[in-house]
Amino acid sequence: MAILLKSFLQNQSFLKPSTICRTIASSTEPYKKPLSVVFEEAVGLRPKPETSQTQEEEEGNELKRKLFELEKKLIELKNTEPVIKKKLKKVVGTVPELQTEKSRNLYTLFKGNEEKQEEEHDVVRVYKELPLEMVSFVKLLHKKGYLNKANFISGEKLELGSLDEEYSRTFVKFAAERFGKDYQEIAKWLSGSDLKNIVLFGCPSLEKRAIFAAKTLRKFFDIHENNVCEKCVLKEKCKFPNQSVWDGKSHNLHLSVVMKVITLYPLDLTHPKLQVPQEVQDSVSRLLTEIQNLSRTICTPLS
């Protein structure tokens, strides 16, 4: 009997102790779900398994804590949003209505000036035909080389039709000023009565150079500005009414200053509101004739 029992025990296969320990240890170790699975179950994207409440609390404790903090922050943001809107509304409400109205008026003023400028640019000015004395003087300027750099002259021949634009007439005006600097000797022979008649009429335009040239001539003849400015039709828009000049040019009569004034009348570069009397036009014509005659006979250009 003992022999049979021994043989039976030898033929049986038992688990080793180490295997048993590992099995017991693995069976007692708690199962941990992946964080993604716990999150899907918490938001309702995955059905929750039938587990005990204790196990769920242990598995999702960390995730619930984070979700609770996130929810708390969202609640705080929602509570502060009306306060921020209220502050912004309060800041906007502090802008004075007067300032808004002022901004609107400035915009209207700018827009009005812009439209006015567009209208002025659309208007094409038609210039009057040059009088005979001015045509003769332009030919003299061309002959003496004062129009050599003019781009409205092609070749050596002067076409009077090219003088119908503002650019060409302005170029002639500056050429006449250079001529006056070169032929200063002519100034002492000019008719004083004709010059007085011209400058007593007023300034030919609102251009600063023309205004100060006319004031310089009036200062030379001791003509008070008040006597001229009071009856001038341009005094409302003039920036220098009743002002006199004090530079050294008023002590002597300079031909270049004379040319700045008298050439504007025959070149039709005067202000459009000016109605030039015939007596003033006659004085300009006589002075242009005198200047041309004197330049041909007794004068030579200064070096």
Secondary structure, DSSP 8 states (H G I E B T S, - for coil): -HHHHHHHHHH-----HHHHHHHHHHHHS-----HHHHHHHHHTSS---S--HHHHHHHSHHHHHHHHHHHHHHHHHHHHHHHHHHHHHHHHHTS-HHHHHHHHHHHHHHHHHHHHHHHHHH---------HHHHHHHHHHHHTTTTTT-TT--SSS--GGGGSSHHHHHHHHHHHHHHHHHTGGGGGGS-HHHHHHHHHH--S-S-HHHHHHHHHHHHHTT--HHHHHTT-TTTTT-SSTT----SGGGGS--HHHHHHHHTTTTTT-S-TT----HHHHHHHHHHHHHHHHHHHHT-----
